[in-house]
Amino acid sequence: MVYYGALSRGCQQCRQRKVKCDQRKPACLRCEKAKIKCPGFRNLGDVMFRDESRRIIAKAKFEYGQSKPPDATTNLPVCVPYPGTMSRTITHPIREQAVSFFFAKYVWDGPPFTPGYGGWLADTYRRNTPNCAMRATIEAAGMAGLSNVYHAPHVAAQSRAQYGRALAALKQTLNDPVTSIADTTLNTVLLMGLFEFVTFDSWDRKRAWAAHIDGANALVQLRGQAQFRSERGNQLFSQVCSQILYACMQHDLAAPEAIVQIADELKAASEQAKEYQDRPRYMRNICFRFLHLRSAIRSREMTDPESIFQAAAQLDRDLEVWRKKQLEPAFSYITIPTAAATVDSDCTDTPSNMVFLGRRHIYVNPWTAQTWSNWRTMRIVTNQIIIYHHGDKQQQDKTDNAVTAATRLVRHLCDEICVSVSSFENGPRTVCLIWPLSVVAREPLNPLSRRRWAVAQLRRINSSLGFRQAGLFADTIEPDLDKAEKEGLGIS
């Protein structure tokens, strides 16, 4: 993957004629005057950063006498299992490779972002000075991902050094009252959260990651209501919320009060931003309640089993209401059989093709898949609370029925999460599967085969995208599965 530098922003027709395009959308002025249909504009984020991995790997294999001369379409895996893979297969400067890896693996256009987010990020990277915080963070995150995928400690060292420069540059940016509240500054903080996520190889790093999330929370407060006057401001806030809420889920913490308050004030957003935010806002409010319940249980603020049971049951009903409202095409999905998968046993699909039990979900876009995955995971955990916190013993029959239904639902939703994995196609949003897959792998109500399949998927995410936290979850959960298998505790 190589960065190809600045490219023409003009429409296809103007580029072919080699004339200046005014870039007016949806159709440029030249095409309009010529009375021809304007062919539109390409996504510069996709063009400036091109995936050269297969060609380079093929070239490396040829040099080792294992293949024919490489070409741009050689169908080879991303990793070549040679010692010193980075130094032998990557012929471009590490910084170029890191930036290309970053844009190929960690950046996406589409909801909740509008088309062009990747191009904006690429433009910002290209135009900023070399010591800019965002530029250094992009390079650090890309280097970290490369070092994880290719097992290259020397690149990891460069990544950490570049991240240190990014932090120093960010400190200078935050000292300026104008630049401290700019969109690029908040986006830099988001990307630093990504870096922490990529390098999360020990549970000891939880505190450092939590401190970073606290910083993001403080910056959102500093930006105030002005951040909702632009579409990008709304979208960046949504991403910050996602990072913060994910951290809260891992620590069983309630959502920060400031984030809850700001989220409630999103009514001031523009109409176009509302188009993207209305449904996530409703889900976000349910998530706030979900986190508050888990935090209250952990802190023993709530100890009465009946109160816990009723709170969880109400939350589950609200989650079900959300599901019933998702009927329009934009948020619906279908399930199709996948002939390539094998289904002759409980769970025989190979992790490499990401297909589970011969079924696959088809969603409108990856964001929709992510939203459903988060919904399923929250509902699983909510029903776990129902199962393990029985209600009023005087209504034992009613409670037993609720527990039976919750048990059945947990197993079903775990299966649905596994089926949805192939829909992410190992793209940038695959990172959003780490929490759902860890919940599936830990759930003792699932057969061991399903739990091991989820662990294998976590390892795949780690090895293909470089997200160390996925591998950490797998390493933490797998010994428990080995113990359960040895003791004959696997559920059939």
C-alpha positions in Angstrom: 0.0 0.0 0.0 1.5 3.3 -1.1 0.7 6.9 -0.7 0.4 8.4 -4.2 0.3 12.1 -3.3 -1.9 14.9 -4.5 -4.3 14.1 -7.3 -6.8 16.1 -9.4 -10.1 16.7 -7.8 -11.9 17.3 -11.1 -14.6 15.1 -12.6 -13.7 12.3 -14.9 -14.7 14.3 -18.0 -12.5 17.3 -17.1 -9.6 15.1 -16.2 -9.7 13.3 -19.5 -9.9 16.6 -21.4 -7.1 18.0 -19.1 -9.0 21.1 -18.3 -9.7 22.8 -15.0 -12.9 21.7 -13.3 -14.8 23.9 -10.9 -15.7 20.8 -8.8 -19.3 22.0 -8.5 -21.6 19.2 -7.3 -23.6 17.3 -8.3 -22.5 18.4 -11.8 -19.6 20.7 -12.8 -20.1 23.9 -14.8 -18.1 22.7 -17.9 -20.2 19.6 -18.3 -23.4 21.6 -17.9 -22.3 24.1 -20.5 -21.3 21.3 -22.9 -24.8 19.7 -22.3 -23.3 16.4 -21.3 -23.9 14.3 -18.1 -21.2 15.0 -15.6 -19.7 11.6 -14.6 -19.1 12.7 -11.0 -16.1 12.8 -8.8 -13.9 10.0 -7.5 -13.1 9.4 -3.8 -9.6 10.7 -3.4 -9.1 8.7 -0.2 -9.4 5.5 -2.2 -7.1 6.7 -5.0 -4.3 8.4 -3.1 -3.7 5.3 -0.9 -3.5 2.1 -3.0 -3.1 -1.4 -1.7 0.3 -2.6 -3.0 0.6 -5.5 -0.4 -0.1 -8.3 -2.8 2.3 -7.1 -5.5 5.1 -6.6 -3.0 4.5 -9.9 -1.3 4.5 -11.7 -4.6 7.8 -9.9 -5.5 9.2 -11.2 -2.2 8.2 -14.7 -3.0 9.7 -14.5 -6.4 13.0 -13.3 -4.9 12.9 -16.4 -2.7 12.3 -18.6 -5.8 8.8 -19.6 -4.8 6.6 -17.9 -7.4 6.4 -16.4 -10.8 7.2 -12.7 -11.3 4.6 -10.5 -9.5 1.9 -8.4 -11.0 -0.7 -6.1 -9.5 -3.5 -8.8 -9.4 -1.5 -11.7 -7.8 -3.9 -13.4 -5.4 -1.7 -13.9 -2.2 -2.4 -13.6 1.5 -1.5 -10.3 3.3 1.2 -11.9 5.4 4.2 -13.9 4.2 5.5 -16.2 7.0 9.2 -15.4 6.7 11.4 -14.2 9.6 12.0 -10.5 9.2 9.0 -10.1 6.9 9.1 -6.3 7.2 12.7 -5.8 6.2 12.5 -8.3 3.2 9.1 -7.6 1.7 8.4 -4.0 2.2 10.6 -2.0 -0.2 9.0 1.4 0.4 9.9 3.6 3.4 8.2 2.5 6.6 6.4 5.8 7.0 4.8 5.5 3.5 3.8 1.9 4.3 2.4 2.9 7.7 0.2 5.7 6.2 -1.0 3.4 3.5 -1.8 0.7 6.0 -3.6 3.2 8.2 -5.9 4.4 5.4 -6.5 0.9 4.0 -7.3 -0.8 7.4 -8.5 1.9 9.8 -10.5 4.5 7.8 -13.9 4.3 6.3 -16.4 6.5 4.5 -20.2 6.0 4.8 -22.6 6.3 7.7 -22.4 7.7 10.3 -19.8 9.7 8.3 -20.9 11.3 5.0 -19.0 10.3 1.9 -15.6 12.1 1.7 -14.5 11.7 5.3 -11.5 9.6 4.2 -10.7 12.2 1.6 -10.9 15.0 4.2 -8.6 13.0 6.5 -6.1 12.3 3.6 -6.2 16.0 2.7 -5.5 17.0 6.3 -2.6 14.6 6.5 -1.1 15.8 3.3 -1.4 19.5 4.0 -0.2 19.6 7.6 3.4 20.3 8.6 5.5 17.2 9.3 5.4 17.8 13.1 1.6 18.2 13.2 -0.2 16.1 15.9 -2.7 14.5 13.5 0.0 13.6 10.9 2.2 12.1 13.6 -0.7 10.1 15.1 -1.7 8.7 11.7 1.9 7.5 11.1 2.2 6.1 14.7 -1.1 4.1 14.4 -0.1 2.8 11.0 3.3 1.8 12.2 1.8 0.1 15.2 -0.6 -1.9 13.0 2.1 -2.9 10.6 4.4 -4.0 13.5 1.6 -6.2 14.9 0.6 -7.8 11.6 4.2 -8.4 10.4 5.7 -9.1 13.9 8.3 -6.3 13.4 9.6 -5.0 16.8 11.8 -2.4 15.1 8.7 -0.8 13.6 6.9 -0.9 16.9 9.8 1.1 18.4 9.4 3.7 15.6 5.7 3.8 16.3 6.2 4.6 20.0 8.7 7.3 19.1 6.3 8.8 16.6 3.5 8.7 19.1 5.6 10.6 21.6 6.1 13.3 19.0 2.3 13.3 18.4 1.6 13.8 22.1 4.1 16.7 22.2 2.5 18.3 19.2 -1.0 17.9 20.7 0.1 19.6 23.9 1.1 22.6 21.9 -2.2 22.6 20.0 -4.2 22.4 23.2 -2.4 25.4 24.6 -4.0 27.5 21.8 -7.6 28.5 22.6 -8.5 28.4 18.9 -6.8 25.2 17.7 -7.7 23.4 20.9 -11.4 23.2 19.8 -10.8 22.6 16.1 -12.2 19.5 14.4 -8.7 18.3 13.5 -7.8 18.4 17.2 -10.7 16.3 18.3 -10.0 13.9 15.4 -6.4 13.6 16.5 -7.6 12.6 20.0 -9.8 10.0 18.4 -6.9 8.6 16.4 -4.8 8.5 19.6 -7.5 6.3 21.0 -7.1 4.1 18.0 -3.4 3.9 18.6 -4.0 2.9 22.2 -6.5 0.3 21.0 -4.0 -1.1 18.4 -1.2 -1.4 21.0 -3.4 -2.7 23.9 -1.4 -5.9 24.6 -1.8 -6.1 28.4 -4.6 -5.4 30.8 -2.1 -3.1 32.6 -2.8 -0.6 29.7 -6.4 -0.2 30.8 -5.5 2.7 33.0 -3.6 4.5 30.2 -6.4 4.0 27.8 -8.9 5.2 30.4 -6.9 8.4 30.9 -6.9 9.0 27.2 -10.7 8.6 27.2 -11.0 11.1 30.0 -9.0 13.6 27.9 -11.5 13.1 25.0 -14.4 13.7 27.4 -12.8 16.9 28.6 -12.2 18.1 25.0 -15.8 17.4 24.0 -17.0 19.6 26.9 -14.6 22.3 25.9 -16.0 22.4 22.4 -19.5 22.9 23.8 -22.6 23.4 21.7 -20.6 25.0 18.9 -19.5 21.6 17.7 -23.0 20.7 16.6 -23.2 23.6 14.1 -21.4 21.5 11.5 -22.1 18.0 10.2 -18.5 16.9 10.9 -18.7 18.2 14.4 -21.8 16.0 15.0 -20.1 13.0 13.5 -16.9 13.4 15.5 -18.9 13.7 18.7 -20.6 10.4 17.7 -17.2 8.7 17.4 -16.0 10.1 20.7 -19.1 8.7 22.3 -18.4 5.3 20.8 -14.9 5.3 22.2 -16.0 6.5 25.6 -18.9 4.1 25.9 -16.7 1.1 24.8 -14.3 2.0 27.6 -17.1 2.2 30.1 -18.4 -1.2 29.0 -15.0 -2.8 29.7 -14.8 -1.2 33.1 -18.4 -1.5 34.1 -18.6 2.2 34.6 -21.5 4.6 34.1 -21.3 7.0 31.2 -19.8 10.4 32.2 -22.5 12.8 33.2 -21.1 15.5 30.9 -21.4 13.1 27.8 -25.0 12.2 28.8 -25.9 15.9 29.1 -24.3 16.9 25.8 -25.9 14.0 24.0 -29.3 15.2 25.2 -28.6 18.6 23.6 -28.1 17.3 20.1 -31.4 18.8 19.1 -29.5 21.8 17.9 -27.7 19.8 15.2 -28.4 20.5 11.5 -31.1 18.6 9.7 -28.6 16.6 7.7 -26.7 15.6 10.8 -30.0 14.6 12.4 -30.5 12.2 9.6 -27.5 10.3 10.8 -27.9 10.9 14.5 -31.6 10.2 15.3 -31.5 6.4 15.5 -28.0 6.3 17.1 -29.2 8.8 19.7 -32.1 6.6 20.7 -29.7 3.6 20.9 -27.2 5.7 22.8 -29.8 6.6 25.4 -30.5 2.9 26.0 -26.7 2.4 26.2 -26.5 5.0 28.9 -29.1 3.2 31.0 -27.4 -0.1 30.3 -24.0 1.2 31.6 -25.7 2.8 34.6 -27.3 -0.6 35.6 -24.0 -2.5 35.3 -22.1 0.2 37.2 -24.8 0.2 40.0 -24.5 -3.6 40.3 -20.7 -3.6 40.4 -20.5 -0.8 42.9 -23.3 -2.4 45.0 -25.4 0.7 44.7 -28.0 -1.9 43.7 -28.1 -5.1 45.7 -31.8 -6.1 45.9 -32.3 -9.0 43.4 -35.8 -8.0 42.6 -34.9 -4.4 41.8 -32.0 -5.6 39.6 -34.3 -8.1 37.9 -37.0 -5.6 37.2 -34.5 -2.9 35.9 -32.9 -5.5 33.5 -36.3 -6.7 32.4 -37.4 -3.2 31.5 -34.2 -2.5 29.7 -34.7 -5.7 27.7 -38.2 -4.6 26.7 -36.9 -1.3 25.5 -34.2 -3.1 23.4 -36.9 -5.2 21.9 -38.9 -2.1 21.1 -35.9 -0.7 19.2 -35.7 -4.0 17.2 -39.3 -3.8 16.1 -38.9 -0.2 14.9 -36.0 -1.2 12.5 -38.3 -2.2 9.6 -37.4 0.3 6.9 -35.0 -0.8 4.2 -32.1 1.4 5.5 -31.9 -0.7 8.7 -33.2 -4.1 7.8 -31.1 -7.1 6.8 -31.6 -10.5 5.3 -30.0 -13.9 6.1 -28.8 -16.0 3.2 -27.3 -19.5 3.0 -23.7 -19.7 2.0 -22.8 -22.8 -0.1 -19.1 -22.5 0.5 -19.5 -23.2 4.2 -19.7 -26.7 5.7 -22.6 -27.3 8.1 -22.3 -31.0 8.8 -21.6 -30.5 12.5 -22.3 -28.1 15.2 -19.8 -25.5 14.1 -17.4 -26.6 11.4 -17.0 -23.4 9.4 -13.3 -22.4 9.2 -12.4 -19.1 10.9 -10.5 -18.1 7.7 -13.7 -17.6 5.7 -15.6 -16.0 8.6 -18.7 -17.9 7.8 -20.7 -19.5 10.6 -23.1 -22.4 10.2 -23.5 -21.8 6.5 -25.4 -18.5 7.0 -24.6 -14.9 6.2 -26.3 -11.6 6.9 -26.6 -9.0 4.2 -26.8 -5.4 5.5 -27.1 -2.1 3.6 -23.7 -0.9 4.9 -21.2 -1.8 7.6 -22.5 0.8 10.0 -25.9 -1.0 10.0 -24.1 -4.2 10.8 -22.2 -2.6 13.6 -25.4 -1.1 15.1 -27.1 -4.5 15.1 -24.0 -6.2 16.6 -24.0 -3.7 19.4 -27.7 -4.1 20.0 -27.3 -7.9 20.2 -24.4 -7.7 22.6 -26.2 -5.3 24.9 -29.2 -7.5 24.9 -27.1 -10.6 25.7 -25.5 -8.9 28.7 -28.9 -7.6 29.9 -30.3 -11.1 29.8 -27.3 -12.4 31.6 -28.3 -10.1 34.4 -31.8 -11.5 34.3 -30.5 -15.0 34.5 -28.1 -14.5 37.3 -30.2 -12.1 39.4 -33.5 -13.9 40.0 -36.5 -11.8 41.0 -39.1 -12.2 43.7 -39.2 -15.8 45.0 -42.9 -15.5 45.7 -43.4 -15.3 42.0 -41.0 -18.2 41.2 -43.0 -19.6 38.3 -42.9 -16.2 36.5 -39.2 -15.8 37.3 -38.4 -19.2 36.0 -40.2 -18.5 32.8 -38.3 -15.3 32.3 -34.9 -17.1 33.0 -35.8 -19.8 30.5 -36.7 -17.3 27.9 -33.5 -15.3 28.6 -31.3 -18.4 28.3 -32.8 -19.2 24.9 -32.4 -15.6 23.7 -28.8 -15.4 24.8 -27.9 -18.5 22.8 -29.8 -17.2 19.8 -28.2 -13.8 19.8 -24.7 -15.3 20.2 -25.3 -17.3 17.1 -26.5 -14.2 15.3 -23.3 -12.3 16.2 -21.3 -15.2 14.8 -23.4 -15.2 11.6 -22.8 -11.4 11.2 -19.0 -11.7 11.3 -18.7 -12.4 7.6 -20.7 -9.2 6.8 -17.7 -7.1 8.0 -15.4 -8.7 5.4 -12.4 -7.8 7.4 -12.8 -4.1 6.7 -12.1 -1.2 9.0 -15.3 -1.7 11.0 -14.2 -5.2 12.0 -12.8 -3.7 15.1 -16.4 -3.2 16.3 -16.7 -7.0 16.6 -14.1 -7.4 19.4 -16.5 -6.7 22.3 -19.4 -8.8 20.8 -17.0 -11.8 20.0 -15.5 -11.6 23.5 -19.0 -11.8 25.0 -19.8 -14.9 22.9 -16.5 -16.5 23.8 -17.1 -16.0 27.5 -20.7 -17.1 27.6 -20.9 -20.5 29.4 -24.4 -21.1 28.0 -22.8 -21.5 24.5 -21.3 -24.8 23.3 -17.5 -24.9 23.5 -17.4 -25.1 19.7 -19.1 -21.7 19.3 -16.9 -20.2 22.0 -13.7 -21.5 20.3 -14.9 -20.2 17.0 -15.3 -16.7 18.5 -11.8 -17.0 20.0 -10.5 -17.9 16.5 -12.1 -14.8 15.1 -10.5 -12.6 17.7 -7.2 -14.0 16.7 -7.9 -13.4 13.1 -8.7 -9.7 13.8 -5.5 -9.4 15.7 -3.4 -11.0 13.0 -5.0 -9.4 10.0 -5.7 -5.9 11.3 -3.2 -5.6 14.1 -5.6 -4.9 16.9 -3.7 -6.3 19.9 -6.7 -6.1 22.2 -8.5 -8.8 20.1 -5.5 -11.1 20.7 -5.4 -10.2 24.4 -9.1 -11.3 24.8 -8.3 -14.5 23.0 -5.3 -15.3 25.2 -7.4 -14.5 28.3 -10.4 -16.6 27.4 -8.8 -19.6 25.8 -7.4 -21.1 29.1 -10.9 -21.1 30.6 -12.2 -23.0 27.5 -9.4 -25.6 27.9 -10.3 -26.0 31.5 -14.0 -26.4 30.8 -13.3 -29.0 28.1 -11.0 -30.9 30.4 -13.6 -30.9 33.1 -16.4 -31.9 30.7 -18.3 -28.6 31.2 -19.0 -27.9 27.5 -22.7 -27.4 26.7 -24.1 -29.3 23.8 
